[in-house]
Amino acid sequence: MPGVQEETSQAADNSEATFRQLTDAMPHIVWTMQADGQHTWFNKTWLDYTGLSMADSLSQGWSVVMHPDDLQRASRHWATALVADEPCEIEHRLRRADGVYRWMLGRAVPQHDAAGKRTQWLGTLTDIDALKQANELLESDLFMTRIAGRVARLGGWTIDLPERKLTWSDENCRVHDAPPGYRPTLQEGIGYFDAEDRPTVSRLVEACAEHGTPYEFILPKSTITGRRIWVRSLGEAVRDEAGNIIRLQGAFQDITAQKEAEAAALALQARLSDTLESITDGFSLLDKDWNFTFVNSQAERMLKRGRGDLQGKNLWEQFPAMVGTHVESEYRAAVKEHRTARIEAYYRPLKTWFVFHVYPTESGTAVYFQDITQRRKEQAQLKLLETAVSRSNDIVIIARAGPFHAPKAKIVFVNDAFERHTGYTPAEAIGMSPEFIWEGRAVGAEPDRVTAAIRKWQPVRSQVVSLTKGGSTIWLDIDIAPIAATAGRFTHYVAVARDITERRKQQEEILRLNASLEARVLQRTGELETANSELESFAYAVSHDLRSPLNTIHGFSQLLLKHDGDKVSEKGQHYLQRIGLAIK
C-alpha cells in the first residue's frame, strides 16, 4: 500500500535524521562506509576537528589526516578487517585543524542484513590523547547504526464457505514467493505460519467464519521457498442478503521491512542506551521546554538523583541553585543561538565543580558533564607551586627529555629568577638546550661528568660558570635531577641553580688575604729573629762590659773587709758582705 510504504520510508528517514542529529551533538567522531570500504558519511565532530568539508572527507577519507608514522600500520590493519569481515580496533594519531596531532582510538564494526551479507561499516574515533599522555580519564566510543526500510507489499485472499476454499491474488502469491495462480488449501495456507502460531490463526479464522468476528494480527511466517517474512493479516466476513456468512476475505501485508526497521531501531536504541550508560561522563537529554527526557547512570551518581526522579521534570525547578547564575544565562544563550557551549561552575548544594558541554539539537539539548572538583584542586595546587617557584630567588629550569639518542633536551619552563640572573627572557630560553647558558665556557672533566650522569638518568650537582645576556660572568651552583612519569619512564629534567658569584668572589678574596697574611708573618718572623740575635749580642757585650768594674768593686770590698775589717762596724761589714754576694 502506498500509505504504508510512505509511513515506513518516513520512519526510516526520521530515524536516520535522529541518528545524525544525536551523533552531531556528541564529542565523538562517527563515520559510515559502504561494504567495500568507501566512506559515505562523517558527523559534525569530524568536520570541526579536521577542518575538512564533507566533500573532501568523502573523497579523501581519514588517511589524509592520519600521522604518517601510523598510516601504514592502520592501513594494513584495516585491510585485514575488510577481508575477514570482522570488527577492528586500532590506536593512531589524527591531525587537528590547527595542525596538532592527537591520539585516537578508532573502531569499525561491519553491519549485516538478515541474510548475513555485509551492508556497511560503522566506525567511531575517540580522543584518547589525555590517556596516552598522563593516564587521564578514557572517553568511551559510540556504536551507531542506520535503519533501512523496504517498501511493503499487499496481497488479497478469499475463503469460500462452506467449502473453505482458499484463493490468493497474484500479488499475494508474489508475497509468498509463489507463482501467479498458486492455489493452496486452507490448511496449507495456515501451515506457512510457525507451528506455535497456527492454533491462534485457525481460531481467528473459525470465529470469523462462524460468528463474523473480524480479526487483525501480525505474525512471522515462511514463504513456499522458506524465506522468513512478517505479515499483517486482516480478515472479515461477507454475508448474503439473508445475513448468512458466505465468504471470508482479507489481505496479507508484507511488513518485513517495517519489522526489520523496528528491530534495527530497537537495536539502535539499545546500543545507544548501552553506550550512554557505559561512558564515564554524565549525560542528559532535555526537550525544548527544559524537561529531562533521558539521564544516564553516571549522571545519577554525579547529581545524586535517580532518573525516575528527574525524567519529565524541569531542569531549573529541580536544580534551583543554578537559576540566576552564569550557568543559566550561558546555557540559555547557547540554546537560543544554537551553538555549543562549555561552562564551568561550582554547584554549592553538591559541593562539586562541574564542566558542562552543551549541544543544542532540533528536538532540545544534549548535555555532557564531568566532575572536575579534583582537577580544580590539582590546578590550584599547581598554581600555588608555580607562584612559589616563580617568586623563588633560585633559578628553576624544566627541560623535556627526548629519546636516549636525541641530540639534547629542550627547555619547556623557566621561572622569573632565570631572567633576573641571566638576562634571558622565557621566550628566548624555551626551546633551547639548558646547556646554552654555560656551553663553551666549562673546562676540565666536569662537563663530561655531568653529561654521563644525565645519560644514566642520575641526579648530579656541579658548579658552572655562565655568561649572562649582558656579557657578565656569573657562577652557578646547579642541581640536576630526572623526573619520572606515573608509568616510571623518565620524561623531564629539573635543574635548580643558585647564583654563587658573590660567594666565589669572597672565597677568592679570603684566599688572597690568607696568602698575603702568610707572607707578612714570614717577613715579621725573620725580622724578629734578626732583632733577637742582635739583642743577644748586645746583652753579651753589656754583660761583659759591666762585669769588669763589678769584679773590681768585689775585689776591693773583699780587701777592705780582710785588712780593715776590724775597723769597720758590724753594719759596714754586713754591707760589704752583701756587695760580695750580689756581685757573685
C-alpha positions as CSV (number, residue, x, y, z in Angstrom):
1,M,0.0,0.0,0.0
2,P,1.4,3.4,-0.9
3,G,0.4,4.8,2.5
4,V,2.3,2.1,4.4
5,Q,5.3,2.4,2.1
6,E,5.4,6.1,2.8
7,E,5.0,5.5,6.5
8,T,7.9,3.0,6.6
9,S,10.1,5.3,4.4
10,Q,9.2,8.3,6.6
11,A,10.0,6.3,9.8
12,A,13.4,5.3,8.3
13,D,14.1,8.9,7.3
14,N,13.2,10.1,10.8
15,S,15.4,7.5,12.4
16,E,18.3,8.4,10.1
17,A,17.7,12.2,10.9
18,T,17.5,11.5,14.6
19,F,20.7,9.3,14.4
20,R,22.6,12.1,12.7
21,Q,21.4,14.8,15.0
22,L,22.4,12.8,18.0
23,T,25.8,11.9,16.7
24,D,26.3,15.6,15.6
25,A,25.8,16.6,19.3
26,M,28.3,14.1,20.6
27,P,32.0,14.8,21.1
28,H,33.0,11.5,19.4
29,I,33.7,11.2,15.7
30,V,31.3,8.9,13.9
31,W,31.5,7.7,10.3
32,T,30.0,5.1,7.9
33,M,31.3,3.2,4.9
34,Q,29.9,1.1,2.2
35,A,30.6,-2.6,2.4
36,D,33.6,-2.2,0.1
37,G,35.2,0.5,2.3
38,Q,34.1,3.7,0.5
39,H,33.2,6.4,3.0
40,T,29.5,7.6,2.9
41,W,29.2,10.0,5.9
42,F,31.0,11.8,8.7
43,N,29.4,13.6,11.6
44,K,29.9,17.2,12.5
45,T,32.5,16.5,15.2
46,W,34.8,15.1,12.4
47,L,34.3,18.2,10.2
48,D,35.0,20.5,13.2
49,Y,38.1,18.5,14.3
50,T,39.7,18.1,10.9
51,G,38.6,21.4,9.2
52,L,37.7,19.4,6.1
53,S,34.5,19.8,4.2
54,M,32.1,16.8,3.8
55,A,33.1,16.6,0.1
56,D,36.8,16.5,0.9
57,S,36.2,14.0,3.7
58,L,34.3,11.6,1.5
59,S,36.8,11.8,-1.3
60,Q,40.0,11.6,0.8
61,G,38.9,9.7,3.9
62,W,40.7,9.7,7.2
63,S,44.1,8.7,5.8
64,V,44.8,12.3,4.7
65,V,44.8,13.5,8.3
66,M,46.4,10.4,9.9
67,H,50.0,10.7,11.2
68,P,52.4,9.4,8.5
69,D,54.1,7.1,11.0
70,D,50.7,5.4,11.7
71,L,49.3,5.2,8.2
72,Q,51.0,2.0,7.0
73,R,50.1,0.1,10.2
74,A,46.5,1.3,10.2
75,S,46.0,0.6,6.5
76,R,47.3,-3.0,7.0
77,H,45.0,-3.5,10.0
78,W,42.0,-2.1,8.1
79,A,42.7,-4.3,5.0
80,T,42.8,-7.4,7.2
81,A,39.5,-6.5,8.8
82,L,37.9,-5.7,5.4
83,V,38.8,-9.2,4.1
84,A,37.9,-11.0,7.3
85,D,34.6,-9.1,7.7
86,E,35.4,-8.7,11.4
87,P,35.4,-5.7,13.8
88,C,38.7,-3.9,14.1
89,E,40.2,-1.5,16.6
90,I,43.4,0.5,16.4
91,E,45.1,3.5,18.1
92,H,46.6,6.1,15.9
93,R,47.3,9.9,15.7
94,L,44.9,12.2,13.9
95,R,45.7,15.8,12.8
96,R,43.5,18.5,14.1
97,A,42.6,21.6,12.1
98,D,45.3,23.6,13.8
99,G,48.0,21.0,12.8
100,V,48.2,19.3,16.2
101,Y,48.2,15.5,16.2
102,R,46.1,13.8,18.9
103,W,45.8,10.1,19.7
104,M,42.6,8.5,18.7
105,L,41.0,5.1,19.3
106,G,39.5,4.0,16.0
107,R,36.9,1.3,15.9
108,A,35.0,-0.1,12.9
109,V,32.2,-2.7,13.1
110,P,30.6,-4.4,10.0
111,Q,26.8,-4.3,9.7
112,H,24.9,-7.2,8.1
113,D,21.5,-7.8,6.8
114,A,19.2,-10.7,7.8
115,A,20.9,-13.0,5.4
116,G,24.3,-12.3,6.9
117,K,25.5,-10.2,4.0
118,R,27.7,-7.2,4.9
119,T,25.9,-4.0,4.1
120,Q,28.1,-1.3,5.6
121,W,30.7,-0.4,8.1
122,L,30.1,1.8,11.2
123,G,33.1,3.5,12.8
124,T,34.0,5.8,15.6
125,L,37.0,7.8,16.6
126,T,37.5,8.6,20.3
127,D,40.1,11.1,21.5
128,I,42.4,9.2,23.9
129,D,45.2,11.7,23.8
130,A,44.9,12.6,27.5
131,L,45.1,9.0,28.5
132,K,48.1,8.4,26.3
133,Q,50.0,11.4,27.9
134,A,49.0,11.5,31.7
135,N,46.9,8.4,32.4
136,E,43.7,10.7,32.3
137,L,40.1,9.6,32.1
138,L,39.1,7.5,29.0
139,E,36.3,8.8,26.7
140,S,34.0,5.8,25.6
141,D,33.2,5.3,21.9
142,L,29.6,5.2,20.5
143,F,28.4,2.5,18.1
144,M,25.6,3.6,15.9
145,T,23.7,2.0,13.0
146,R,21.3,3.4,10.4
147,I,17.9,1.9,9.7
148,A,16.9,0.9,6.2
149,G,13.4,0.0,5.2
150,R,11.8,-1.7,2.3
151,V,8.6,-0.9,0.5
152,A,5.8,-3.1,1.9
153,R,3.6,-5.3,-0.5
154,L,0.0,-6.1,-0.1
155,G,-1.9,-9.2,-1.4
156,G,-5.6,-10.2,-1.1
157,W,-7.2,-13.6,-0.3
158,T,-10.7,-15.1,0.0
159,I,-12.1,-18.3,1.7
160,D,-15.3,-19.5,0.1
161,L,-17.8,-21.2,2.5
162,P,-18.8,-23.7,3.3
163,E,-16.1,-25.5,1.2
164,R,-13.4,-23.4,2.9
165,K,-11.6,-23.0,-0.5
166,L,-8.7,-20.6,-0.2
167,T,-7.8,-18.2,-3.1
168,W,-4.7,-16.0,-3.3
169,S,-4.4,-12.9,-5.5
170,D,-1.3,-12.7,-7.8
171,E,0.3,-10.1,-5.5
172,N,-0.3,-12.4,-2.5
173,C,1.4,-15.2,-4.4
174,R,4.4,-12.9,-5.0
175,V,4.5,-12.0,-1.3
176,H,4.8,-15.7,-0.6
177,D,7.4,-16.3,-3.4
178,A,4.7,-18.4,-5.3
179,P,4.0,-18.3,-9.0
180,P,0.8,-16.4,-10.0
181,G,-2.3,-18.6,-9.8
182,Y,-1.0,-20.7,-7.0
183,R,-3.9,-22.2,-5.0
184,P,-3.0,-23.6,-1.6
185,T,-5.6,-25.3,0.6
186,L,-6.7,-23.6,3.8
187,Q,-4.6,-26.0,5.8
188,E,-1.6,-25.4,3.6
189,G,-2.0,-21.6,3.9
190,I,-2.2,-21.8,7.7
191,G,0.8,-24.2,7.6
192,Y,3.1,-21.4,6.4
193,F,2.8,-19.8,9.9
194,D,5.0,-21.0,12.7
195,A,3.8,-24.1,14.5
196,E,3.1,-22.3,17.8
197,D,1.0,-19.7,16.0
198,R,-1.2,-22.0,13.8
199,P,-3.8,-22.6,16.6
200,T,-4.3,-18.9,17.0
201,V,-4.7,-18.3,13.3
202,S,-7.1,-21.3,13.0
203,R,-9.2,-20.0,15.9
204,L,-9.4,-16.5,14.4
205,V,-10.4,-17.8,11.0
206,E,-13.1,-20.2,12.6
207,A,-14.5,-17.4,14.7
208,C,-14.8,-15.2,11.7
209,A,-16.4,-18.0,9.7
210,E,-18.9,-19.0,12.4
211,H,-19.7,-15.6,14.0
212,G,-18.4,-13.0,11.6
213,T,-15.8,-11.7,14.1
214,P,-13.2,-9.6,12.2
215,Y,-9.6,-10.0,13.1
216,E,-6.2,-8.5,12.6
217,F,-2.8,-9.8,13.7
218,I,0.9,-9.5,13.0
219,L,2.9,-12.7,12.9
220,P,6.0,-14.2,11.3
221,K,5.7,-17.0,8.7
222,S,7.6,-18.7,5.9
223,T,7.1,-18.4,2.2
224,I,7.0,-21.5,0.0
225,T,10.7,-21.1,-0.6
226,G,11.4,-21.0,3.2
227,R,12.1,-17.3,3.3
228,R,11.1,-15.7,6.6
229,I,8.7,-12.8,6.4
230,W,6.4,-10.8,8.7
231,V,2.8,-10.1,7.7
232,R,-0.1,-8.1,8.9
233,S,-3.3,-10.1,8.2
234,L,-6.8,-8.7,8.2
235,G,-10.0,-10.8,7.8
236,E,-13.7,-10.1,7.7
237,A,-16.9,-12.0,6.9
238,V,-19.0,-11.4,3.8
239,R,-22.7,-12.1,4.1
240,D,-25.5,-12.6,1.6
241,E,-28.9,-10.8,1.6
242,A,-30.2,-13.2,4.2
243,G,-27.3,-12.4,6.5
244,N,-25.6,-15.7,6.1
245,I,-21.8,-15.8,6.0
246,I,-20.8,-17.0,2.6
247,R,-17.2,-15.9,2.3
248,L,-14.2,-14.6,4.2
249,Q,-12.0,-12.0,2.6
250,G,-8.9,-10.1,3.7
251,A,-5.3,-9.2,2.9
252,F,-1.7,-10.0,3.7
253,Q,0.6,-7.1,4.0
254,D,4.3,-7.9,3.9
255,I,5.7,-5.7,6.7
256,T,9.1,-7.5,6.8
257,A,10.9,-4.2,6.0
258,Q,9.0,-2.4,8.7
259,K,9.7,-5.1,11.3
260,E,13.4,-5.1,10.3
261,A,13.4,-1.3,10.7
262,E,11.7,-1.6,14.1
263,A,14.1,-4.2,15.2
264,A,17.0,-2.1,13.9
265,A,15.5,0.9,15.7
266,L,15.2,-1.1,18.9
267,A,18.8,-2.3,18.5
268,L,20.0,1.2,17.8
269,Q,18.1,2.4,20.9
270,A,19.5,-0.4,23.0
271,R,23.0,0.1,21.7
272,L,22.8,3.9,22.2
273,S,21.4,3.4,25.7
274,D,24.2,0.8,26.5
275,T,26.8,3.2,25.2
276,L,25.5,6.2,27.0
277,E,25.2,4.1,30.2
278,S,28.9,2.9,29.8
279,I,30.5,6.3,29.3
280,T,32.3,8.0,32.2
281,D,30.6,11.3,31.6
282,G,27.2,12.3,32.9
283,F,24.8,12.6,30.0
284,S,21.3,14.0,29.8
285,L,18.8,15.0,27.1
286,L,16.3,17.8,27.5
287,D,13.4,18.8,25.4
288,K,12.7,22.4,24.2
289,D,10.8,23.1,27.5
290,W,13.9,22.2,29.6
291,N,12.4,18.9,30.7
292,F,14.6,15.8,31.2
293,T,13.9,13.1,28.7
294,F,17.0,10.9,29.4
295,V,19.5,10.7,32.2
296,N,22.3,8.1,32.2
297,S,23.6,6.2,35.3
298,Q,26.7,8.3,35.6
299,A,24.6,11.4,35.8
300,E,22.5,9.8,38.5
301,R,25.7,9.2,40.5
302,M,27.1,12.7,39.9
303,L,23.8,14.5,40.7
304,K,22.8,12.1,43.5
305,R,19.3,11.9,41.9
306,G,17.5,9.0,40.3
307,R,16.4,9.2,36.7
308,G,12.9,8.4,37.7
309,D,13.0,11.5,39.9
310,L,14.2,13.7,37.0
311,Q,12.8,12.5,33.7
312,G,9.8,14.6,32.6
313,K,10.7,17.3,35.1
314,N,12.1,20.8,34.5
315,L,15.8,21.4,34.8
316,W,15.5,24.8,36.6
317,E,12.9,23.6,39.0
318,Q,14.9,20.5,40.0
319,F,18.2,22.5,40.3
320,P,17.1,26.0,41.5
321,A,20.6,26.9,42.8
322,M,21.6,27.4,39.1
323,V,18.8,29.9,38.4
324,G,20.1,33.4,38.0
325,T,23.7,32.3,37.7
326,H,26.1,32.5,34.7
327,V,25.3,28.8,34.1
328,E,21.6,29.6,33.3
329,S,22.5,32.7,31.2
330,E,25.2,30.9,29.1
331,Y,23.0,27.8,28.8
332,R,20.0,29.7,27.5
333,A,22.2,31.8,25.2
334,A,23.7,28.7,23.7
335,V,20.3,27.2,23.0
336,K,18.9,30.4,21.7
337,E,21.9,31.0,19.3
338,H,22.0,27.2,18.5
339,R,25.7,26.9,19.3
340,T,27.7,24.6,21.5
341,A,29.0,25.9,24.9
342,R,31.4,24.9,27.6
343,I,30.5,26.0,31.1
344,E,32.5,25.6,34.3
345,A,30.6,26.2,37.5
346,Y,30.6,25.3,41.2
347,Y,27.3,23.8,42.3
348,R,27.1,24.6,46.0
349,P,24.4,22.1,47.1
350,L,26.6,19.2,46.0
351,K,29.9,21.0,46.8
352,T,31.1,20.0,43.4
353,W,32.8,21.7,40.4
354,F,31.3,20.7,37.1
355,V,32.1,21.3,33.5
356,F,29.1,21.2,31.2
357,H,29.3,20.7,27.4
358,V,26.0,21.9,25.9
359,Y,25.0,20.7,22.4
360,P,21.6,22.2,21.1
361,T,19.7,19.9,18.8
362,E,16.5,20.2,16.8
363,S,14.5,18.5,19.5
364,G,16.1,20.0,22.5
365,T,19.6,19.9,24.1
366,A,22.2,17.2,24.8
367,V,24.5,17.8,27.8
368,Y,27.7,16.0,28.7
369,F,29.2,16.9,32.1
370,Q,32.1,15.9,34.3
371,D,33.0,16.3,37.9
372,I,36.2,18.4,37.9
373,T,36.5,19.0,41.6
374,Q,39.7,17.1,42.0
375,R,41.1,18.6,38.8
376,R,40.4,22.1,40.2
377,K,42.1,21.2,43.4
378,E,45.1,20.0,41.5
379,Q,45.1,23.1,39.3
380,A,45.0,25.3,42.4
381,Q,47.9,23.4,43.9
382,L,49.8,23.6,40.7
383,K,49.2,27.4,40.5
384,L,50.4,27.8,44.1
385,L,53.5,25.8,43.3
386,E,54.1,27.7,40.1
387,T,53.8,31.0,42.0
388,A,56.2,29.8,44.7
389,V,58.7,28.6,42.0
390,S,58.2,31.9,40.1
391,R,59.0,34.0,43.1
392,S,61.9,31.9,44.3
393,N,65.3,33.6,44.1
394,D,66.9,30.4,42.8
395,I,66.8,29.7,39.1
396,V,64.5,26.8,38.1
397,I,64.7,25.2,34.7
398,I,62.5,22.3,33.4
399,A,63.5,20.5,30.2
400,R,61.7,17.8,28.3
401,A,63.9,14.8,27.8
402,G,63.9,13.3,24.3
403,P,64.8,9.7,23.3
404,F,68.1,8.5,24.6
405,H,69.9,9.1,21.2
406,A,68.2,12.5,20.8
407,P,70.6,15.5,20.5
408,K,69.7,17.4,23.6
409,A,66.8,18.2,26.0
410,K,64.7,21.2,25.3
411,I,63.7,23.8,27.9
412,V,59.9,24.0,28.5
413,F,59.8,26.2,31.6
414,V,62.0,28.8,33.3
415,N,61.0,31.0,36.3
416,D,61.3,34.7,36.9
417,A,64.7,34.3,38.7
418,F,66.1,32.9,35.5
419,E,65.6,36.2,33.7
420,R,66.8,38.2,36.7
421,H,70.1,36.4,36.9
422,T,70.8,35.6,33.2
423,G,69.1,38.4,31.4
424,Y,67.4,35.9,29.0
425,T,63.6,36.1,28.8
426,P,61.4,32.9,28.9
427,A,60.6,33.3,25.2
428,E,64.4,33.3,24.4
429,A,65.1,30.3,26.6
430,I,62.2,28.0,25.9
431,G,63.0,25.5,23.2
432,M,66.8,25.9,23.8
433,S,69.0,23.3,25.4
434,P,69.8,24.0,29.1
435,E,73.5,23.9,28.2
436,F,73.3,27.1,26.2
437,I,73.9,29.2,29.4
438,W,77.3,27.6,30.0
439,E,78.1,25.8,26.8
440,G,81.7,26.6,25.6
441,R,82.7,28.1,29.0
442,A,83.0,24.9,31.0
443,V,86.5,23.4,31.3
444,G,88.1,20.2,32.6
445,A,86.4,16.9,33.2
446,E,83.3,18.4,34.9
447,P,81.1,18.7,31.7
448,D,81.8,15.0,30.9
449,R,80.8,14.0,34.5
450,V,77.5,16.0,34.3
451,T,76.7,14.5,30.8
452,A,77.4,11.0,31.9
453,A,75.1,11.3,34.9
454,I,72.3,12.8,32.8
455,R,72.6,9.9,30.3
456,K,72.3,7.4,33.2
457,W,69.2,9.3,34.5
458,Q,71.1,10.1,37.7
459,P,70.9,13.3,39.7
460,V,74.1,15.4,39.6
461,R,75.4,18.6,41.2
462,S,78.0,20.9,39.8
463,Q,79.3,24.4,39.8
464,V,79.4,26.1,36.4
465,V,80.4,29.5,35.1
466,S,77.8,31.2,32.9
467,L,77.8,34.2,30.7
468,T,74.7,36.5,31.0
469,K,72.9,38.1,28.1
470,G,74.7,41.3,29.0
471,G,78.1,39.7,28.8
472,S,79.0,39.4,32.5
473,T,80.2,36.2,34.1
474,I,78.3,34.5,36.9
475,W,78.9,31.3,38.9
476,L,76.0,28.9,39.4
477,D,75.7,26.0,41.9
478,I,73.3,23.7,40.0
479,D,71.4,20.6,40.9
480,I,70.0,18.5,38.1
481,A,67.6,15.6,38.7
482,P,65.4,13.5,36.3
483,I,61.6,13.4,36.7
484,A,59.7,10.1,36.1
485,A,56.1,10.0,34.9
486,T,53.5,7.8,36.6
487,A,54.5,4.8,34.4
488,G,58.1,5.1,35.7
489,R,59.5,6.4,32.5
490,F,61.7,9.5,32.7
491,T,60.3,12.4,30.8
492,H,61.8,15.6,32.1
493,Y,64.8,17.1,33.9
494,V,64.5,19.8,36.5
495,A,67.5,22.0,37.3
496,V,67.7,24.3,40.3
497,A,70.6,26.8,40.2
498,R,71.8,29.3,42.7
499,D,73.9,32.3,41.9
500,I,77.1,31.9,43.9
501,T,79.1,34.7,42.2
502,E,79.5,36.8,45.4
503,R,80.4,33.7,47.4
504,R,83.1,32.8,44.8
505,K,84.4,36.3,45.0
506,Q,84.5,36.2,48.8
507,Q,86.3,32.8,48.7
508,E,88.9,34.2,46.3
509,E,89.4,37.3,48.5
510,I,89.9,35.1,51.6
511,L,92.4,33.0,49.7
512,R,94.2,36.2,48.6
513,L,94.2,37.6,52.1
514,N,95.4,34.4,53.6
515,A,98.3,34.3,51.1
516,S,99.2,37.9,51.9
517,L,99.0,37.3,55.7
518,E,101.2,34.3,55.4
519,A,103.9,36.3,53.6
520,R,103.7,39.1,56.2
521,V,104.0,36.6,59.0
522,L,107.1,35.1,57.4
523,Q,108.6,38.5,56.9
524,R,107.9,39.6,60.5
525,T,109.2,36.3,61.8
526,G,112.5,36.9,60.0
527,E,112.7,40.5,61.4
528,L,112.1,39.2,65.0
529,E,114.8,36.6,64.6
530,T,117.2,39.2,63.4
531,A,116.3,41.5,66.3
532,N,116.6,38.7,68.9
533,S,120.1,37.9,67.5
534,E,121.2,41.5,67.8
535,L,119.7,41.8,71.3
536,E,121.6,38.7,72.4
537,S,124.9,40.1,71.0
538,F,124.1,43.5,72.8
539,A,123.3,41.7,76.0
540,Y,126.5,39.8,75.9
541,A,128.6,42.9,75.2
542,V,126.8,44.8,78.0
543,S,127.3,41.9,80.4
544,H,131.0,41.7,79.5
545,D,131.5,45.5,79.9
546,L,129.7,45.6,83.2
547,R,131.4,42.5,84.6
548,S,134.9,44.2,84.8
549,P,134.0,47.1,87.2
550,L,131.9,44.8,89.3
551,N,134.8,42.5,89.7
552,T,137.0,45.5,90.8
553,I,134.3,46.5,93.2
554,H,134.1,43.0,94.6
555,G,137.9,42.7,94.9
556,F,138.4,46.0,96.8
557,S,135.4,45.3,99.0
558,Q,136.9,41.9,100.0
559,L,140.3,43.5,100.6
560,L,138.7,46.2,102.7
561,L,136.9,43.6,104.7
562,K,140.1,41.5,105.0
563,H,142.6,44.2,106.1
564,D,140.5,46.7,107.8
565,G,137.5,44.6,108.8
566,D,138.1,45.1,112.5
567,K,137.9,48.8,112.0
568,V,134.6,48.6,110.2
569,S,131.3,48.5,112.2
570,E,129.2,45.4,112.1
571,K,126.7,47.2,109.9
572,G,129.5,48.2,107.5
573,Q,130.8,44.6,107.5
574,H,127.3,43.5,106.7
575,Y,127.1,45.9,103.7
576,L,130.5,44.7,102.4
577,Q,129.3,41.1,102.6
578,R,126.1,42.0,100.7
579,I,128.2,43.6,97.9
580,G,130.2,40.5,97.6
581,L,127.2,38.2,97.4
582,A,125.4,40.4,94.9
583,I,128.4,40.5,92.5
584,K,128.7,36.7,92.5
